[in-house]
Amino acid sequence: MRGDILNNKLLDKLFVKYKIHKIIHLAAMAGVQPSLISPTEYIDTDIKGTVNLLEKAKEYKIKQFIFASSSSVYGINKKIPFCEKDSTNLQISPYATAKKAAELYCQTYNYLYKIPIIIFRFFTVYGPRQRPDMAIHKFARLIQQNKPIQMYGNGLSQRDYTYIDDITQGIIKSLNKNFNFEIFNLGNSKTIELKKLINLISNKLKMKPIVEILSNQLGDVPITCADITKSKKMLGYKPRTPITKGIQKFIQ
């Protein structure tokens, strides 16, 4: 059903009609750069929307609440790879801050109302049907159109790209777990530099990229990399799609 998690009347209708007993909460305003332009939209959807669903979880005695957070909450943490126990007090975008606030609300509702909660911190998810503003989709489209790609900085920034099938595998594995409150990283646990990513996409497309070099963007972190030791041990999580294979699948 198409709708908005800010619409409480709609949420009540859904919970009554479908007898929901578990919530996988993926709804959000996403993206670092748009959050710099419209930060209040992120407060509304990512924080208020999450609290709306937590309220429904409390009211309708939900047995499990799974929340999609982001690697952005680690911010400019200098310890690599990022571990779930690391400090998350260094967010540098309104998007990251909103996700961190939503995590805190999850923790509060778990403590107050004993709602079993799992928080997943996703690391740069990509694949078919990816948002067109995300790097891989955007770069592939511009290369195909023989238009210039904007590369911010020296091209040495690194991201831990995670193929969508690996993310869904992690979520599905969690549905049969009886945790009180846990946070898990879902990533590929391998990074690729921005300029190497551009070369990989262009090689798969068999086209030469036109690259326009710009200064670093406000709000962007230099690196993301997931420590997935905990996810492997407690969920049996195992990413199976390396970036070379994932880019090929995306382009196809």
Residue pairs with C-beta under 8 A, 6 or more apart in sequence:
1 10
1 14
3 10
3 11
3 14
4 10
4 49
5 11
5 25
5 27
5 45
5 49
5 50
5 52
5 53
6 44
6 45
6 48
6 49
6 52
8 52
11 52
11 53
11 56
12 56
14 20
15 56
15 59
15 60
20 60
20 62
21 62
21 63
21 64
22 62
22 63
22 64
22 65
22 66
22 175
23 53
23 56
23 57
23 62
23 64
23 65
23 66
24 66
24 68
24 171
25 50
25 53
25 65
25 66
25 67
25 68
26 68
27 45
27 49
28 45
28 46
28 49
28 68
28 99
29 35
29 38
29 41
29 42
29 44
29 45
29 46
29 95
29 98
30 95
30 131
31 95
31 131
31 133
32 72
32 93
32 95
32 96
32 217
32 219
32 220
33 133
33 217
33 219
34 95
34 133
35 41
35 42
35 93
35 94
35 95
35 96
35 98
35 219
36 93
36 94
36 218
36 219
39 94
42 94
42 95
42 98
43 94
43 98
46 95
46 98
46 99
46 101
46 102
47 98
47 101
47 102
47 105
50 67
50 102
50 105
50 106
51 102
51 105
53 65
54 65
54 105
54 106
54 109
54 115
56 62
57 65
57 109
57 113
57 115
58 109
58 113
58 115
62 115
63 116
64 116
64 117
64 118
64 175
65 106
65 109
65 115
65 116
65 117
65 118
66 117
66 118
66 120
66 171
66 174
66 175
67 102
67 103
67 106
67 117
67 118
67 119
67 120
68 120
68 122
69 99
69 100
69 102
69 103
69 119
69 120
69 121
69 122
69 183
70 95
70 96
70 99
70 121
70 122
71 82
71 121
71 122
71 123
71 124
71 160
71 185
71 187
71 224
71 226
72 91
72 93
72 95
72 96
72 99
72 221
73 88
73 91
73 96
73 99
73 100
73 103
73 121
74 82
74 86
74 88
74 90
74 121
74 221
74 224
75 88
75 89
75 90
75 91
75 92
75 96
75 221
76 90
76 92
76 221
76 222
77 86
77 87
77 88
77 90
79 86
80 223
80 225
81 160
81 189
81 225
81 226
81 227
82 121
82 185
82 224
82 225
82 226
82 227
83 185
83 227
83 229
83 230
84 121
84 183
84 184
84 185
84 227
84 230
88 100
88 103
91 97
91 99
91 100
92 219
92 221
93 219
95 219
103 119
103 183
106 117
106 119
106 181
107 117
107 181
109 115
109 117
110 116
110 117
110 180
110 181
114 180
116 178
116 179
116 180
116 181
117 179
117 180
117 181
117 182
118 174
118 177
118 179
118 181
118 182
118 183
118 184
119 182
119 183
119 184
120 167
120 170
120 171
120 174
120 183
120 184
120 185
120 186
121 183
121 184
121 185
121 186
121 226
122 162
122 167
122 186
122 187
123 159
123 160
123 161
123 162
123 185
123 186
123 187
123 188
123 224
123 225
123 226
124 159
124 160
124 161
124 162
124 187
124 224
125 162
125 163
125 164
125 167
126 134
126 136
126 137
126 161
126 162
126 163
126 164
126 246
126 250
127 163
127 164
127 165
127 246
127 249
127 250
128 164
128 249
128 250
130 136
130 137
130 164
130 250
131 137
132 138
132 141
135 159
135 194
135 197
136 161
136 197
136 201
136 247
136 250
137 250
138 149
139 149
139 197
139 198
139 201
139 209
140 201
140 205
140 250
140 251
142 148
142 149
142 209
143 149
143 201
143 202
143 205
143 207
143 209
144 205
144 207
146 207
146 210
147 210
148 210
148 211
148 212
149 198
149 209
149 210
149 211
149 212
150 212
150 214
151 194
151 195
151 198
151 211
151 212
151 213
151 214
152 194
152 214
152 215
152 216
152 217
152 220
153 194
153 214
153 215
153 216
154 195
154 213
155 193
155 194
155 195
155 198
155 213
156 193
156 194
156 195
157 193
157 194
157 220
157 221
157 222
157 223
158 191
158 192
158 193
158 194
158 222
158 223
158 224
158 225
159 191
159 192
159 194
159 197
159 223
159 224
160 187
160 188
160 189
160 190
160 191
160 224
160 225
160 226
161 188
161 192
161 197
161 243
161 246
162 186
162 187
162 188
162 226
162 239
163 188
163 239
163 241
163 245
163 246
163 249
165 240
165 241
166 186
166 188
166 239
166 240
166 241
167 186
169 237
169 238
169 239
169 240
170 184
170 186
170 231
170 235
170 237
171 186
173 235
173 236
173 237
174 184
174 235
177 234
177 235
179 234
182 234
184 230
184 231
184 234
184 235
184 237
185 226
185 227
185 228
185 230
185 231
186 226
186 228
186 231
186 237
187 224
187 225
187 226
187 228
187 239
188 226
188 239
188 241
188 242
188 243
189 225
189 226
189 227
189 228
189 239
190 225
190 242
190 243
191 223
191 224
191 225
192 200
192 243
197 243
198 209
198 211
199 209
200 243
200 244
200 247
201 209
201 247
201 251
202 208
202 209
204 247
204 248
204 251
205 251
228 237
228 239
231 237
232 238
241 249
